[in-house]
Every structure is written in structure tokens, then in C-alpha cells.
Amino acid sequence: MNKENYERYVQVLKEELVPAMGCTEPIAIAYCAAKAREVLGTEVDRVEVSASGNIIKNVKSVIVPNTGGRKGIEAAAAIGIVAGDACRALQVIAQVSEQQQKQLEAFLVHTPITVRRLDSAQALDLIVRVYHQEHTAAVRITRAHDNITAIEKDGKTLEITDAACTDADVTQSDRSFLNVVDILEFADTVELSEVEALLQRQIACNMAIANEGLRGDYGANIGSVLLAMDAQSVYNQCKAYAAAGSDARMSGCELAVIINSGSGNQGMTASIPVVVWGRAHQAQKERLYRSLLVSNLITIHLKSGIGKLSAYCGVVSAGCGAACGICYQDGGDLCAVSHTLVNAIAMISGTVCDGAKPSCAAKIASAVEAGLLGYEMYRHGQQFRDGEGIVSKGVENTIHNIALLARKGMQETDREIIDIMIGC
């Protein structure tokens, strides 16, 4: 791999594998609101939140951490204003005192908060405007959960970036160079010292919330249900631990996770099964780290053509990525990883995203199961072939088909899901 591409791969990992506390859509609202309050520079007596349909969809049914079990846009904006530290971005409400939680309740009672659906070409688009008497401040986040694209105070623009004016759904840097061949080459050759800290943090954070999900009573307890069915099978453990992390996170657990493609659920799905598999098979640390690189980068590759938010369930990509990481960990080469990926994609690509909520844990379990079945198909000499449904000859062609399906083909599905969820 040439030096330029090598450095691009390292940079992508640094941009994507970042910590977030809570589901990233309500956290984006909290971050936006905290920044707006900071710009206003005084107390807030009225709030307006304008959010794209996909933001509304993903905030509606998930508990916002440190809010006493509250759900929804109002709670997310309010906790950001009352207790948020905008300097911490996606960990904006990681440190909330008991006194601030009491202030939150009073703020919600006495402060009008108006929520509007934002008509935007962007799936991820959000504006929070705060008021105090005749003064106002507004902040806009677009395309990525921590990507502030415009700041305004008292009708004057303080800051605006080109990102606010483009329809391209990309994050900080280009992702078009990603491909399976180079991902495996990078995983084979990268100096682990350049990425080790990122991977260590991912393992520590994501396994911690998985264990918490199994210890506690969160959501529908999908992880615990799976282990009650069969605690000995490593296949079942991979599904259960990943689902348990989501169980906890969707129910407001205050532990941070390391996200992937803007999503904690995707970050957990791309990493936890690979770690569980590695521990069960006593993988050496170096092999585990390199397999995590494969899983994370294939997940990012799949998601980069789909977009951060859509009607296509993001954990499908992460489940496929995890299976590829496991295949690589077991010694799989390009052929093995490619067939695992195509097999998994062919099975589960119809799964829709109807917002963040407890059933995400079950979808994670299904995605991991499909990925592992795709791997077992390859090991047994079976595969889905060119022309069967959305499968095309060549792994990159099939990935391209998935991007078209999710980004263009499912647009009407996305609109219908959002209309159903918000009662239009």
C-alpha cells in the first residue's frame, strides 16, 4: 500500500472510532443545544428545535442518559442546555450532577420547547435555536453528529462552513478510496502502534457496556434471553454480548461506547463479536487487533455508500463487517472474506431502520447471525452467485448495489416509516 493510502486509512479510523455516551441522535441534539446556549451566553427562556425526519425517528423511542429515564427531543435539548459541556462533543452530557438533574425537571416544566420537522435534503440535519428576551442564538449540525456547520447570534452569522451548503452525505474526509482488497492489505501491514490505542479503547468501552447489559435489566434483555437459550455456543455468545450492549445503550446506560459510522450500535456490532470470538479461540492480541481493523473498515466501507442515516438498518453493515473480521481472524484470505461479505449481504439487506429503541438489540443479534452464517457457508463451500437478487460478480459490485438499494431505492420506505412514527 502506498504511503498516501496508508495514512488515509489511519485517518479514517481516527475520525470514526470516537467515544459517545448515549444514542448519537439525541446526543447530537444535546450537543447542538449546549453549543447554542454557550453562544447565547445567558439563561434560556425558550427553545426551538428543527430536525430532519431521520433525527426525529431515532430520538423518539430511546432513553436519553442522565435525564431520569426521559425520551425524546425535548429531553435531549433540555439536558444539553441545563448540563451540557459543548467542549466534549458526543460526550456532552457525560457528567451531570444530581443538582443539574433537578434543574432539568424545572426547565422542562417552565421552558417552552417547540419541535418542528426540518425540510432538508440531508438525512442528518438539525437546528437548535435558543432565546432569552430579545436575544437569540442558533446552531446547525449537518451530515455528521458532531459536525457544526453554522452558528448565529442575534441574526448575525458568526460561522458557516461549506458543509452546510452541500448535498454530499460524507463526513470529515473522503471515503471513496475504501475497498476490500486494500482493507485486508492495510490490516496485514499496519504498524499496530499507530492504531493500538484506538482499538484498546474500543475493546474496553464496548465490552464494558456489553457486560453491563447482561448484568442489568435493560430493554427487552435480548442478550440475556440468548444466553438462556444456549450459554455455551460461541456463535450465541457473539450475538448475545453485542445485543446486550445495545440493550443497555438504548435504555439510557451512562457508559460510553466507541462508535462506528456515527453509531454506537454499529460500533458495538462491529467490535464485540470479534472480541468474543477471539477470546473464545484464544487469539493472540496482534491477530485480534488486525481482525478488528478488518471489521471496522469493512463496516465503514459499506456505510459510506449508504449514508449516516437511512431506511436501511445500519447494524446490517456492522454484522457483515464483524463476520469478515472473524473470518480474517481465523486465517481467511481475500477470497474467504469477500465470499463471507457477499453471502451475509444477500441474506439480510432488507432490514429497515425504524428508529433507535430496544428492538435494535434483536436486529443486532440477527445481523451477527447472518454474518456468521455467511462465513459458515464459505467454510462449507457454499455461496450466493452473480445474478441472484442483488448479488453481482465481484464483492465491490455487490457493495455498490447495496448503496443504491439503501440510498435511492429505500427513500420512499424511509419517508413512510417516518410518517408512521410521527403520526403524519
Secondary structure, 3 states (H helix, E strand, C coil): CCHHHHHHHHHHHHHHCCEECCCHHHHHHHHHHHHHHHHHCCCCCEEEEEECHHHHHHHCCCECCCCCCCECHHHHHHHHHHHCCHHHHHHCCCCCCHHHHHHHHHHHHHCCEEEEECCCCCCCEEEEEEEECCEEEEEEEECCCCCEEEEEECCEEEEECHHHHCCCCCCCCCCCCCCHHHHHHHHHHCCHHHCHHHHHHHHHHHHHHHHHHHHCCCCCCHHHHHHHHCCCCHHHHHHHHHHHHHHHHHCCCCCCEECECCEHHHHHHHHHHHHHHHHHCCCCHHHHHHHHHHHHHHHHHHHHHHCCCCCECHHHHHHHHHHHHHHHHCCCCHHHHHHHHHHHHHHHCCCECCCCCCHHHHHHHHHHHHHHHHHHHHHCCCCCCCCCCCCCCCHHHHHHHHHHHHHHHCHHHHHHHHHHHHCC
